């Protein structure tokens, strides 16, 4: 089926306002707001989620008052989703230079000079747009890949123009997420005693005769954000991630502890230290092999798509319909060439001319390669499941090997390697997002060229504030402590291993062998490896969100496919609100913390904390938290998602 044969929601022969001033302004604004929310989410959870659907819902509500049309709505969500995708590229890479225990100077403006790193982020984002323009026809039109979020976003926009309660669901989720996050953040929900804000833990068994909260334990955060993420990624992915965490904390870490730590010195801190020092490098090795295997397994389809794209773009098509018009490839070549100049200048300032050229070549090669891979993968599994960290890690490995072979050492090597992966990661993150948006536009009848322009607007808007926001969050919470920045920590430790401390090759090999074993058994490597790398408390919350998704799917199992899709979309909208609300509240709290000079627990300082009313008596040296309030809060949030997904569907059916 070609562009000419497919009849979209708005036919090609019908012309509507698309690239309007109000669409560009609102798109840029939402790019910043949702990008900020995703930046916080990624730093805290180690995962980012697609913001296309919430952006579409918000634009529907606003443009209803402004009397906008569906194609303008689509332009807004296109720009907004670019911001949240660029946030992933930023937090997966640049945070490696500011994370706790880094050897680099503080404050952040010394570690990450604003102009240099903003330019690298912008270069990567723009490259991601132009490097994949020629793939649109092959992947969206000919391959007919599902692009889950893109399809769901198109259906959301169509349903919104016919009426519905999507905005109400989104705002309800946003309010609930923000309220719970605010209560936890300021101490009003400190209903137990623990050593980290918002986290509940209790030991399940003794380890070598000692109580060890951290060996075999169940702990989780009182975070609607985690339930929202788990619902969005789905039960299957959430289950595999949780399985990886079980493997890490209940098998690998105890085994390593038995080998390397004397019985008399084992405690919670040393146990977590073993997980961090020995088990997480195993996860890195598994992610590296998993990322490479993903590319190998899809090589045929990706190469076929590229060949089709070259053929389609090379043909001299006359009278191209509006819905098939992309930005010119010649313009793309000019823009990419122009972007090479500032990128080279920055790499040169980080090293020297020779290394600057090598860094630029590596960045361009991996940006093009992984942008193409990302564009294809998200078409199958969705943007939220895009293995961006695995592809970025592969880029880092090769870059470190090349730079180390050239004699680069110390901080120079680390900074230059992070500069390379910043461009590549931002490019692959944006390319996947762009293809989702182009799928939405294809179904609705948008002009691809206008969407690509809106992507550029969204990237530019978010790039301007990405580094300053990192500074605010670092000052308030500490990047690497209060906000763990797991991918940044992984990139930092990997680069440091090459240029400073020495790489733990044995552990990397063990991780690679584990990945090969998983592949042979037909198991998904990347979700399991991510579960091994991330802390247990995050995986529990995400797994609970996956269970909520499973419950709603089971309730809807006997309904039609259209009804199932409607219920699923309602749940995703509510979950997206929970994620965005919690993240935005965390950002607001960051400014409060900086302004007051106080950390979390503001209400405790004023004597309003509820801890004294709900905490259980403590035995000497033990922690017996009152955990039922946490379970109650999370249960209510779960019921909210189920009610919106299933109850909202039932109400619309009656109507």
WOUR-V731965 format. One record per residue. N is the residue number from 1. RES is the residue in one small letter. D_LAST is the distance of its C-alpha to the last C-alpha in Angstrom with 1 decimal. Layout:
((N/RES/D_LAST) (N/RES/D_LAST))
This chain:
((1/x/35.9) (2/x/37.1) (3/x/35.6) (4/x/36.3) (5/x/34.6) (6/x/31.3) (7/x/28.8) (8/x/26.7) (9/x/23.6) (10/x/26.1) (11/x/29.0) (12/x/32.5) (13/x/33.8) (14/x/31.3) (15/x/32.5) (16/x/30.5) (17/x/31.8) (18/x/31.7) (19/x/34.7) (20/x/34.4) (21/x/36.1) (22/x/32.9) (23/x/31.6) (24/x/35.0) (25/x/35.2) (26/x/31.8) (27/x/32.3) (28/x/35.7) (29/x/34.5) (30/x/31.7) (31/x/34.3) (32/x/36.5) (33/x/33.9) (34/x/32.3) (35/x/35.7) (36/x/37.1) (37/x/34.4) (38/x/35.1) (39/x/38.8) (40/x/38.6) (41/x/36.3) (42/x/38.7) (43/x/41.8) (44/x/40.4) (45/x/38.6) (46/x/40.5) (47/x/37.3) (48/x/35.1) (49/x/31.5) (50/x/29.9) (51/x/28.5) (52/x/26.9) (53/x/23.3) (54/x/23.7) (55/x/25.7) (56/x/23.1) (57/x/20.4) (58/x/23.0) (59/x/24.1) (60/x/20.6) (61/x/20.4) (62/x/24.0) (63/x/24.0) (64/x/21.1) (65/x/23.5) (66/x/26.4) (67/x/24.7) (68/x/25.4) (69/x/24.4) (70/x/23.1) (71/x/26.7) (72/x/27.8) (73/x/25.2) (74/x/26.6) (75/x/30.1) (76/x/29.3) (77/x/28.0) (78/x/31.0) (79/x/33.5) (80/x/31.7) (81/x/31.7) (82/x/35.4) (83/x/36.2) (84/x/34.8) (85/x/36.6) (86/x/39.8) (87/x/39.6) (88/x/39.9) (89/x/43.0) (90/x/44.5) (91/x/44.1) (92/x/45.1) (93/x/48.4) (94/x/49.8) (95/x/49.2) (96/x/52.0) (97/x/54.4) (98/x/53.4) (99/x/52.5) (100/x/54.5) (101/x/57.9) (102/x/58.1) (103/x/61.6) (104/x/60.4) (105/x/60.9) (106/x/58.5) (107/x/56.8) (108/x/54.2) (109/x/55.6) (110/x/58.8) (111/x/57.1) (112/x/54.6) (113/x/56.1) (114/x/53.1) (115/x/54.2) (116/x/55.3) (117/x/52.3) (118/x/49.8) (119/x/51.4) (120/x/51.2) (121/x/47.5) (122/x/46.9) (123/x/49.1) (124/x/47.2) (125/x/43.8) (126/x/45.0) (127/x/46.8) (128/x/43.6) (129/x/42.0) (130/x/45.0) (131/x/46.1) (132/x/42.9) (133/x/42.2) (134/x/44.0) (135/x/41.8) (136/x/38.5) (137/x/39.2) (138/x/40.4) (139/x/37.8) (140/x/34.6) (141/x/35.4) (142/x/37.9) (143/x/37.3) (144/x/33.5) (145/x/33.3) (146/x/29.8) (147/x/30.0) (148/x/27.1) (149/x/26.5) (150/x/26.9) (151/x/24.5) (152/x/21.8) (153/x/22.6) (154/x/22.1) (155/x/18.7) (156/x/17.8) (157/x/19.2) (158/x/17.5) (159/x/14.0) (160/x/15.1) (161/x/16.1) (162/x/12.8) (163/x/11.2) (164/x/10.3) (165/x/11.9) (166/x/14.9) (167/x/17.4) (168/x/16.4) (169/x/16.9) (170/x/20.1) (171/x/21.6) (172/x/20.9) (173/x/22.7) (174/x/25.4) (175/x/26.0) (176/x/26.3) (177/x/28.6) (178/x/30.7) (179/x/31.1) (180/x/32.3) (181/x/34.6) (182/x/36.0) (183/x/36.8) (184/x/38.5) (185/x/40.3) (186/x/41.8) (187/x/42.7) (188/x/40.3) (189/x/38.9) (190/x/42.4) (191/x/42.0) (192/x/44.6) (193/x/47.8) (194/x/48.1) (195/x/49.7) (196/x/46.8) (197/x/44.1) (198/x/40.8) (199/x/42.1) (200/x/42.5) (201/x/45.1) (202/x/47.1) (203/x/49.7) (204/x/49.2) (205/x/52.8) (206/x/56.3) (207/x/57.9) (208/x/61.6) (209/x/61.8) (210/x/60.1) (211/x/56.6) (212/x/54.8) (213/x/51.4) (214/x/50.8) (215/x/52.3) (216/x/49.9) (217/x/47.3) (218/x/43.6) (219/x/42.7) (220/x/39.6) (221/x/38.4) (222/x/35.9) (223/x/33.8) (224/x/30.1) (225/x/31.2) (226/x/32.5) (227/x/29.4) (228/x/27.5) (229/x/30.2) (230/x/30.2) (231/x/26.5) (232/x/26.8) (233/x/29.9) (234/x/28.6) (235/x/30.1) (236/x/32.8) (237/x/34.3) (238/x/34.1) (239/x/35.9) (240/x/38.6) (241/x/39.2) (242/x/39.4) (243/x/41.8) (244/x/43.9) (245/x/44.1) (246/x/45.1) (247/x/47.8) (248/x/49.0) (249/x/49.2) (250/x/49.9) (251/x/52.2) (252/x/53.6) (253/x/54.3) (254/x/55.9) (255/x/58.0) (256/x/59.1) (257/x/59.8) (258/x/62.1) (259/x/64.0) (260/x/64.5) (261/x/64.4) (262/x/67.0) (263/x/65.7) (264/x/67.2) (265/x/65.4) (266/x/61.9) (267/x/59.3) (268/x/55.7) (269/x/56.8) (270/x/58.9) (271/x/56.3) (272/x/53.7) (273/x/56.6) (274/x/57.2) (275/x/53.6) (276/x/53.8) (277/x/57.2) (278/x/57.2) (279/x/53.7) (280/x/51.9) (281/x/54.5) (282/x/53.7) (283/x/50.1) (284/x/51.3) (285/x/53.3) (286/x/50.4) (287/x/48.1) (288/x/50.7) (289/x/51.2) (290/x/47.5) (291/x/46.9) (292/x/49.8) (293/x/48.6) (294/x/45.2) (295/x/46.9) (296/x/49.3) (297/x/46.7) (298/x/44.7) (299/x/47.9) (300/x/47.7) (301/x/44.2) (302/x/44.8) (303/x/48.1) (304/x/46.6) (305/x/43.8) (306/x/46.5) (307/x/48.6) (308/x/45.8) (309/x/45.0) (310/x/48.7) (311/x/48.8) (312/x/45.7) (313/x/46.9) (314/x/50.4) (315/x/49.6) (316/x/50.2) (317/x/46.9) (318/x/47.1) (319/x/44.3) (320/x/41.9) (321/x/38.3) (322/x/36.6) (323/x/34.4) (324/x/37.6) (325/x/39.7) (326/x/40.7) (327/x/43.2) (328/x/46.7) (329/x/48.4) (330/x/51.6) (331/x/49.9) (332/x/48.8) (333/x/52.4) (334/x/53.7) (335/x/51.2) (336/x/51.9) (337/x/55.6) (338/x/55.3) (339/x/53.4) (340/x/56.3) (341/x/58.6) (342/x/57.1) (343/x/56.2) (344/x/59.8) (345/x/61.1) (346/x/59.1) (347/x/60.2) (348/x/63.7) (349/x/63.7) (350/x/62.5) (351/x/65.4) (352/x/67.6) (353/x/67.5) (354/x/67.9) (355/x/65.3) (356/x/63.0) (357/x/63.2) (358/x/62.5) (359/x/59.6) (360/x/58.1) (361/x/58.6) (362/x/57.0) (363/x/54.0) (364/x/53.5) (365/x/53.9) (366/x/51.4) (367/x/49.0) (368/x/49.0) (369/x/49.1) (370/x/46.3) (371/x/44.1) (372/x/44.1) (373/x/43.5) (374/x/40.7) (375/x/39.0) (376/x/39.1) (377/x/38.2) (378/x/35.0) (379/x/33.9) (380/x/34.1) (381/x/33.2) (382/x/31.6) (383/x/33.1) (384/x/32.6) (385/x/34.9) (386/x/37.4) (387/x/40.9) (388/x/42.0) (389/x/44.3) (390/x/46.0) (391/x/46.8) (392/x/48.0) (393/x/50.2) (394/x/51.7) (395/x/52.4) (396/x/54.1) (397/x/56.2) (398/x/57.6) (399/x/58.2) (400/x/60.0) (401/x/62.1) (402/x/63.1) (403/x/63.9) (404/x/65.8) (405/x/67.8) (406/x/68.8) (407/x/70.1) (408/x/67.4) (409/x/67.3) (410/x/66.0) (411/x/63.5) (412/x/64.1) (413/x/62.7) (414/x/59.7) (415/x/58.7) (416/x/59.3) (417/x/57.2) (418/x/54.3) (419/x/54.6) (420/x/54.3) (421/x/51.3) (422/x/49.6) (423/x/49.6) (424/x/48.7) (425/x/45.8) (426/x/44.2) (427/x/44.5) (428/x/42.9) (429/x/40.0) (430/x/39.3) (431/x/39.7) (432/x/37.1) (433/x/34.6) (434/x/35.5) (435/x/34.8) (436/x/31.3) (437/x/30.7) (438/x/32.3) (439/x/30.0) (440/x/27.0) (441/x/28.9) (442/x/29.8) (443/x/26.2) (444/x/25.2) (445/x/28.5) (446/x/30.3) (447/x/34.1) (448/x/35.6) (449/x/38.5) (450/x/36.3) (451/x/34.6) (452/x/38.0) (453/x/39.1) (454/x/36.2) (455/x/37.1) (456/x/40.6) (457/x/39.3) (458/x/37.3) (459/x/40.3) (460/x/42.7) (461/x/40.6) (462/x/40.3) (463/x/43.9) (464/x/45.2) (465/x/43.9) (466/x/43.9) (467/x/47.4) (468/x/47.4) (469/x/44.3) (470/x/46.2) (471/x/48.9) (472/x/46.7) (473/x/45.2) (474/x/48.7) (475/x/50.2) (476/x/47.6) (477/x/46.9) (478/x/49.5) (479/x/48.5) (480/x/49.7) (481/x/49.4) (482/x/46.4) (483/x/44.6) (484/x/46.2) (485/x/45.5) (486/x/45.9) (487/x/46.2) (488/x/48.6) (489/x/50.7) (490/x/50.7) (491/x/51.9) (492/x/54.5) (493/x/55.9) (494/x/56.1) (495/x/57.9) (496/x/60.2) (497/x/61.1) (498/x/62.4) (499/x/64.2) (500/x/65.2) (501/x/64.9) (502/x/65.0) (503/x/62.2) (504/x/61.5) (505/x/61.9) (506/x/62.2) (507/x/58.8) (508/x/57.2) (509/x/58.8) (510/x/57.4) (511/x/53.9) (512/x/54.4) (513/x/55.7) (514/x/52.6) (515/x/50.4) (516/x/52.4) (517/x/52.1) (518/x/48.3) (519/x/48.2) (520/x/50.4) (521/x/48.1) (522/x/45.1) (523/x/43.6) (524/x/41.9) (525/x/44.6) (526/x/43.0) (527/x/40.3) (528/x/43.0) (529/x/45.5) (530/x/43.1) (531/x/42.6) (532/x/46.3) (533/x/46.8) (534/x/44.2) (535/x/44.7) (536/x/43.3) (537/x/41.3) (538/x/39.1) (539/x/38.6) (540/x/37.5) (541/x/34.7) (542/x/33.6) (543/x/33.8) (544/x/31.7) (545/x/29.0) (546/x/29.4) (547/x/29.0) (548/x/25.7) (549/x/24.6) (550/x/26.1) (551/x/24.2) (552/x/20.8) (553/x/22.0) (554/x/23.2) (555/x/20.0) (556/x/18.2) (557/x/21.3) (558/x/20.1) (559/x/16.9) (560/x/17.2) (561/x/18.9) (562/x/16.0) (563/x/13.8) (564/x/17.0) (565/x/17.5) (566/x/14.2) (567/x/15.0) (568/x/18.6) (569/x/17.9) (570/x/15.9) (571/x/19.0) (572/x/21.4) (573/x/20.0) (574/x/20.4) (575/x/23.7) (576/x/24.9) (577/x/24.3) (578/x/26.4) (579/x/29.1) (580/x/29.3) (581/x/29.2) (582/x/31.9) (583/x/34.0) (584/x/33.9) (585/x/34.8) (586/x/37.7) (587/x/38.9) (588/x/38.7) (589/x/40.6) (590/x/43.2) (591/x/44.0) (592/x/44.3) (593/x/46.6) (594/x/48.8) (595/x/48.8) (596/x/49.8) (597/x/52.1) (598/x/50.5) (599/x/48.6) (600/x/45.7) (601/x/45.9) (602/x/46.1) (603/x/45.0) (604/x/47.5) (605/x/50.2) (606/x/49.2) (607/x/49.1) (608/x/45.4) (609/x/44.8) (610/x/43.3) (611/x/45.5) (612/x/48.1) (613/x/45.6) (614/x/44.0) (615/x/46.7) (616/x/48.5) (617/x/52.3) (618/x/53.9) (619/x/56.8) (620/x/59.6) (621/x/58.8) (622/x/55.4) (623/x/51.8) (624/x/49.5) (625/x/46.3) (626/x/43.7) (627/x/40.8) (628/x/38.2) (629/x/36.7) (630/x/36.2) (631/x/34.5) (632/x/32.3) (633/x/31.2) (634/x/30.5) (635/x/28.6) (636/x/26.3) (637/x/25.8) (638/x/25.1) (639/x/22.5) (640/x/20.8) (641/x/20.6) (642/x/19.3) (643/x/16.7) (644/x/15.4) (645/x/15.8) (646/x/14.4) (647/x/12.4) (648/x/10.7) (649/x/9.9) (650/x/8.7) (651/x/6.3) (652/x/5.0) (653/x/5.4) (654/x/3.8) (655/x/0.0))
